[in-house]
Every structure is written in C-alpha cells, then in structure tokens.
Amino acid sequence: MPALPYPKYSITNLYLFPTYATREDYQKATGQEPPAWNRYRQPKSWFDPNARQSTSRRIVYDYALASDPGNGVPLIDSQGRPQLDALVLDREEAATVNIPPKGLGMTNVPGADAPEVPAPLRALEPNEELFQDFAGIIMVKNTDLYPKSEKGFVEEDRALLKKIAEKLGVK
C-alpha cells in the first residue's frame, strides 16, 4: 500500500485489522457478542480473522509498535523515533479480542489497566517514517510531503489563492 498523500497521519492507517474501542463497537461492527472479559489477559481491541485457520500454534506479525511491557509506553530509538518489533501471539489469542466492560473508569475494572496488546502494522513504505507528534502521539510522516508542510505558505499556495480570488472576483 503506498504512503497516504498527506504530510502526516495516524498510525491507525497502518493497522492490519480494525480496532474496537468498546464491547458495543465490536458487537455493532461484527454482529457477534464479544468474548467475556478475561482479567488475566492483556486488553486487546483487535483480532485476526484468519488466525484460527493457521497450522501454527503461534502467529508472528512482523511489525508492531514496541512498548515497555510494564507501562505500555512506546519505546523510542536513539534517533528519537518510535521502535517497531515483531509480535508473537498464541493462535487463539490472535483470533479474539479482550475488551473490558465499561466501568467507572479503567481502574475499576480489574486487569483493564494493563498495557494493551499492540495492533500489528503493515510494513512502512520507503517514504514513511514514524515520529512522535505533539504530546507524544505516535504518527506517520510522509517524508516527501512533510517538509513542505513545515514551511507554511509557499509560492505555490499564494498562486493558488490568487487564482481562487480572481475566479471569485475578489481583488
């Protein structure tokens, strides 16, 4: 899949599978009741629909956001970029979600405060790069377009605005 034609975009555009914020979202999207919450497993908001057909007991996803296993904070490399790592899951875990029920906050649902299993990602294109945006949010940078967005208005933008103004009769 080619890089998106935007200077930057959400990492969710790299996800191999849809994610579900709530049990209700999962049921609405799939038409199925989500599996019962298992407080002894990490929260997991995605599932691989083909995992159960695998002949392997473990499924390996080549790319996922690497994070600290204790707190779920993304790991950053020496150049300040978020790190990727392989993700290995048991076939049954890969095939199911583990979405906590709604509570009075995540801390009131036992186990829901554990770091979430990261979603598998497609490979980055040659002109894509992960970076931390404002407030540490992980984003994808289109390295062809991003530098142009940092300059503000350029001559091409001014020319386009002038053409629009002429068409509208604005002087």
N, C-alpha and C positions, 0 to 999 in steps of 0.2 A: 504494500500500500504506500503510495507516495506521501511525502510530507503534506500537511494541510497548507492551503495558501494564506496563512495568517502568520504574523510575526511571532506570536506565542499562543499557546493553547493548553488546555487542561490535560494532565496526564491520563485522565479517563478516556481520552481519544486513543490511547494505546492499549487499553484493556482488551483482552481476548474474549471476555464474557461480560454480559450485563451484570451490574451490581444492584442490590436492593437495600434501601435504607431501613425499611421496616418489614415485619412479617406480612403486613397488609399489602405492601408494594409487591412482595414476592407472589402472594396469592392472586393479586389482580393481574400481574403480568403472565403468570404461568397457568392459572386456573387450578392450581393444586394447593392444598394445605401445606405450609412449611413443616419440616420435621420439628419435633419437640426440641426446645432449647436444651442443650447439654452444657451445664455449667463447668464441666471438666475439660471441655474443648475450647479452643480459642474462638472468638466470634469470627464468622466468615459470611460475607454478604454476596458471594458469587458461587456458581457451580459449573462444572464442566459436563455438558450433556452427553459426551461420549466416553467419559471415564469408566463407566461400568462395563463397557464393551472391551476395554483394554485387556490384553492377555497378561500384562504385568501387574504385580501386586502394588507397585509404586508407580506414580505418574511423575515425570520430570518436565517441568516448564523451564525453558532456557532463561527466561528473563522475568524478574520481579524486583520491585524496589527493595533494597536491602535495608533492614532496620534493626535497631537494638532489640534483642529478644525480651529484655526486661521492661522496657517502657514504650516500645514501638516507634521511637524517634528515628527518622531516616538517617542512614549513615552517609557521611559526606567524604569524598576522596580528597587527596592532597591539593587538587585544583579547585576545590570548593563546589564540586558537582555531586549531586546525589548518586549513590552507587547502585548498581544492579547486581543481582546474584541469581543463581538457579533456585528454583523452589521445588521441593520434593514432598509429595503427599501420598498417603495410602489411597488406593483406588476409591474406596468408599468415602473417604473424607473429601476427595476432589469432586465427587459426584453429588455432594449435598451442601446445602447452606447450614449455617448455625447462627441464626438471627435471634438475639434476645427479645423477650417480650417487652412491651412498654412498661415502664415502671415510673417511680417518682424521681427518675434520674438514673443514670447508668450505675452509680454506686449502690443503688438499692436493689439491683438485680445481680445476685451472686454470679461471679465469673464474667460479667459483661464489661468489667473494667480492664480485662486483659487485652494486650495488643491484638489487633485484628490480623488474620492471615492475609497477606498482601495479594492483590489480584495479579494474575500472570499478564505479561505485556507482550505485544508484538515487538520484533526487533526494530531498533531505531534505524531510520533511513540515514544515508550519509550526510544529509543536510539537517538533521535533527540532533538536538542536544538537550539533556535535562539540566534544569537550573532551579535555584531557589529564588522565588519572586518575593514580593512584599510579604512580611510576616512569616517567612519560611515555607510558604506554599510551594509545593513541587509542581513545576510547569515544564512544558516542552517548548523549546526555542527553534524556530525555523531559521537556520543560520544564514540563509540567503536573504530573508526579508527582515529579520530582527534589527540589523544595523540601520536600516533605513527608517525604522520606527523611532529610533532614539534621537534622530535629528530634528524632529518637529516638522514644520512646514518646509518643504524643499521647492525648488523652482518648478518641478512638475505639478506640485499641488497648487501653486499660485496660478499657473497657466490653466489648470482645470477650473479653478474658481473663477477666473476671468471669463472663460468660455460660458460657464453657467450664468454668470451675471449678464453677459451680452445676450444670451438666449432669453433671459427673463426681462431684459430691458432695463437693468439696473446699472447705473453709472458710478 
